[in-house]
Amino acid sequence: MEIGIDSFASALGSDNIINSTSSLQSMSELLDRMEFADKCGLDVFGIGEHHRKEFLDSAPAVILAAAASRTKRIKLTSAVAVLSAADPVRVFQNFATLDLVSQGRAEMVVGRGSFIEAFPLFGYDLNDYDDLFIEKLNLLLNIRDNEFVNWSGKFRPALLNQAIYPRPVQKSLPIWLGVGGTPQSFVRAGTLGLPLMVAVIGGETHRFAPLVDLYRQAGQAAGHASDQLKVGLHSLGYVSTSTEEAIEDYYPGYAETFTKIGKERGWPPVSRTRFEDQRGPSGALLVGSAEEVAAKILRHSESLGGISRLTFQMDNAGLSNEKLMRSIALIGGKVAPIVNGKLASKII
């Protein structure tokens, strides 16, 4: 199983203030963490895309390219690229360029995003939410698979035998489909034969099993090989030297962040009881000691019929760079070896 980190590039400085100085510090520390994750043996590092004051990830390919010059082996991906509000030609060009800069380590996770600020920013109508994504995903895949593109659609001028450059190092640039809980999205990913990245930020992970089954069934019905139908899991989490320390570090910032987001989306405030439920054996949160978190990842994988990738989203709780670095070291040095050691023993 590939194990890695996703970041939304928090703009908050150590003094919990956002300004040019804090942004400079936050970006520098993020690049340090990406380099450190590579040194710790993690498999992948993803950068999200938002267009909000509290995040610095409005141009994820730029951050990933900066990290490419400081890393050797780790895969570099979007997490997710908000394709609905972007031009697929430019998205492909950005990540094909990243693939050249990184010598073949670029990937994409594309989706519609959980925030909607990109739609009015780039002049799109939320009433076209689904149609935009379907059309733009089809164009992106067309560009990936063909140097010369013939295409027409509703939301973008047609392309008539148009060459798209540069081409990536990889013969087929990996594109994962990022999904939440919509059955149609799981079926779409399976029908297209795309690897699936499931964002589980709440509830119980095993409840996604019927949707993952839909994905695999749709993929098999479309004639795709089972090893092509990969499933990844994007989870909120944090690993520390003990369970108690992990909770003490993570809970205050997590509660503050998700209570704030809840006010925008109509969720109730975060409570300690609800947090503990989420941190429990079947809950979505991967917060605890290395041994506890590794065991939970294995349970999640089993409940979903096997997953190929797990990424931790850690910078949603206002944790210091020092604590994030320590957690990355524990994930690379303890969690990943435990998980993959257990999986290897089952194969044998």
N, C-alpha and C positions, 0 to 999 in steps of 0.2 A: 504494500500500500504506500502510495506517495503521501507524504505529510508535509504541510507547509503553513504559511502565514498569509492572511489577507489584511490589508490596511486601508483605511479611508483617509489617511494623512491628516490627522487632527491638527488644527492650527493653534491649539491652546499651548501656551508656554508654561514653564514651571510655576509661574505666578498666577496661572489660570486667567490670563489676559490675552486677547488677540490684538496684535498690532504688527507692524512690519518687522520689529525685532523678534517677537515671539514666532512669527512665521519663518523667519530665517533660521532660528534655532530649531524649530520643529522639523523643517525640511532636512537640515543637516543631520539631526538625530535619526530621522527615518532612513536616510541613505546609509547611515552607520549600521542600523539594524538589518537592513537588506544585505549588506556586506557580511555582517556577523552571521546571519542565517545561512548564507552560503558556506561560511567556514565551519558552521556547526553541522553541516551535512544535510540540511533540509532540502526538500525536492523542488519546492515551488514557492514563489512569492507573488502575491496578487495586489494590485492597486485598484481601488474602486473609482467611481466617477460620480461626483456631486458638484453642484453649483450653488453652494451655500457658504456663508461666512466662516462657519466652524470647521470647514474642511479645505485642504489644499490640493485636492485631486481632480480638478476640473480638466486637466490635460494629462491623463495617466501615462500615455506613451512617452511623454517627456521625462517623467520621473523614472519610468522603467529603463529608458535609454541611459539616463545618468547612472542607474544602478548597474547596467550592463558593463560599463567601463570599470566597475569595481568588483565584479564577481566573475567566477570561472565556470560553474557548472549548473547553478540553480536555474530552473525555468522561470520565466518572467511573463506575467499574464495580467490582463484586465480582470476586474472582479467587482462589478461587471461594467462593460462598456454599454452605455445607454444608446443602443442602436436606433431606437425609434426616433430620437431627436438628432441624429447625426446623418452625414452623407456616407453611405457605405464605401464609396470610392476613396474618400479621405481616410476612413477608418482602416481600410485595407492597406493603403499606402503607408500610413503611420506604423502599422504593425509589421508590414513587410520590411520597412526600413529598420525597425527594431530588431527584426530577425537577422538582418545583415550586421547591425552593430553588435549584437550578442552572439554572432556566429552560430545561429540556428537554435536559439533557446526561447524564441517568442511564442506565445499562445494568446488566444482570446477567450474570454467568457463573455458572451453577449446576452443582453436581456433588456427588459423594459425599465428596470430600476424600481426601487421601492419609494423614491421621492419623485415628485412631478415637476420640480422647478425648471427642468431643462425644456419642457414643452413650450411654455410662454416665452422663455428666453430666446429660443431659436425659431419662434413663429409657427408652432404646430398646435393643432386643435386636439384637446384631450378626447373629444368625441371620436377621433380617428385612432385612438390608443392601440387597438388590436390590428387594424388594417395597416397602420404604419409599420408595425414590427414585422408582420408577415411579409409585406412587400420588400422591406429593406433586408431582411434575413435572406430571402431568395436571391436578391441582387448580390449580397456579400458572398454567398456561396458560389454564384455564377462567376464572380470576379476571381475568387480563389482557384476555381477549377479551369479557368480559361484566360489566356493572355489577351485574346481579342474577344470583346464582349458585344453581343447583340441582345438588347433588352429594352422593354418599354413598360411603363407603369403609370400610376396615378399621381404620385407625389414627387416625381423627379423627372427632368427631361430624359428622353430616350437616349440610349447609347447604340450607335450604328457602326458595327465593326471597329469599335474603339479599343485601342491598346491601353492597358493599365499597367503602369510601372511605378516603382521597381517590383521585381518578382522576388519572393523570399528565398532564403537558402534551402529551407525545407520544401520538399516536393509538394506537400499539402499542408499548409499552415494549420495547426490544430485550432479548431473552433468548437468550444463547448457552449451548450445552451443553458443559461442560468434561469432557474424556475423557482416559483414560490409554491402555491398550492392549487394551481388551476389544472384540472385534468387535461384540457386541450393542449397545454404546453408540454406535458409529458408525452402525449401521443405524437405531437409534432416532432419532438426531438427523436423519438423512436423511428418514425416514418422516414425522417431525413438521415438516420444513421449517425446522429451527432452524439458525442458524449454529453452526459447530463450532470450539471452542478446544481444540487438542491440546497437552497438556503433555508436552514431550519433555525430560527432565532427564538422560538418559543414552543410551548406544548410538549408533546412526547414524540420522539423521533420515529418510533415504530409505527405511528399512525400514517406515515408517508409510504408504508410498504405497499398498499394497494395501488398507489399512484406509480411507484417504481415498477410494479408488476405490469401496469398499463404500458409503460415505456418499453419494457422488454418485449411484451407481446406485440406491440405495434412495430418494433424494429424487426422482429423475426418474421412477421407477416409481410414486411416490405422486402424481405430477402437479405437483411444485413446479418453478418456473422455475429455470434454471441460475444466474441472478444472485442468487437467494435463498439458494443453497447456498454460503455463504461459509465459508472455512477460515482459522482463525487459528492461530498457533504461539506457545506460551509457552515461552521458552527461558532457561536460565541463561546469564548473560553479563556482560561488563564491557569497556568501551572506554577505552583510554588513548592517550597521544600516540605510543606505539610499542608494538610487540608485546612486546618485552622488559619494558617497564615494566608493561604490563597483567598479564603472567604473575607478575612479582615482587610486584605488589600483591595479586593475586587468589588465587594458589595456596595460601598458608599458611592463610588463613581457610577457604577452600573445603575443603581436606583435613581440617581440624579438624572442621568442621561435619558433613561427610558421613561421616567415620569414626565420629562420635558417633551419627548417625542409623543407620548401618550396624549398630552394636551392638544397636539395638532391632529391626532387621529381618533380621538374619542376613547382611548384606553383608560382604565383606572390607574391610579398611582401604584407604583411598585411597592409591594409589602415584603417584609422579611419572610413571611410564611410562603408567599408565592415564589420567592427566590429559592427557598429551600426545596420546594416541590420541583422547580426547574433543574435544580442541582442534583436531585435524587436519581435513583438507578435508571429510570427510563426518560427523565427530563432532558431537554435540549442542551442545557448549559454544561460545558466541559470545564468545570472549575474544581480544582483540588490538587492533591499530590500527583506526582508522575505515575505512580502505580495505580491510583484510583482512576485517573483520566484514561490511561491506557486500557484498563479493563472496560471502561465505559465505551470507548471507541470500538472495541471488539464486539461488545453487545450491540451497538448501533449497526455495525457492519453485518452481523448475523441477522438482525431483524429486517434488514433491507435486501437480503439475499446476496451480500457481498458488495463492498465499495472499493473503488480503485484509488481514491484520493480523499484526504481530509484536510481542510484548511481551518486554522484558528483565526477568528476575528477578535483581537485583544484590545485594540486602542479605542474602545467605546466607554472606558471606565475611568479616564483621566489618570491612568497609571504613569509613573515617572519612567523616563528612558531607562534608568538603571533597573527597575523592576521588569520592564519589558525585555530587556537584554537577558536578565537572569532566567526569565520564563522561556525565551527562545533557546537558551543553552540547555534547559531541562527537557524541552520538547525534542531537541535534536540528540541529546546525550542519553536520555532515559526513555521518554515516551515512545519515540520511533523504534528503537531497538526492541523494546518489550512487545509492541504491536507486531512488528514484522517477524520477530522470533516466534511468537505464538502462531502466526499464520503459516510460517514455514514448517513448524512442527506438525501442523494439521495436514499439510500437503504430503509430508513424508509418511 
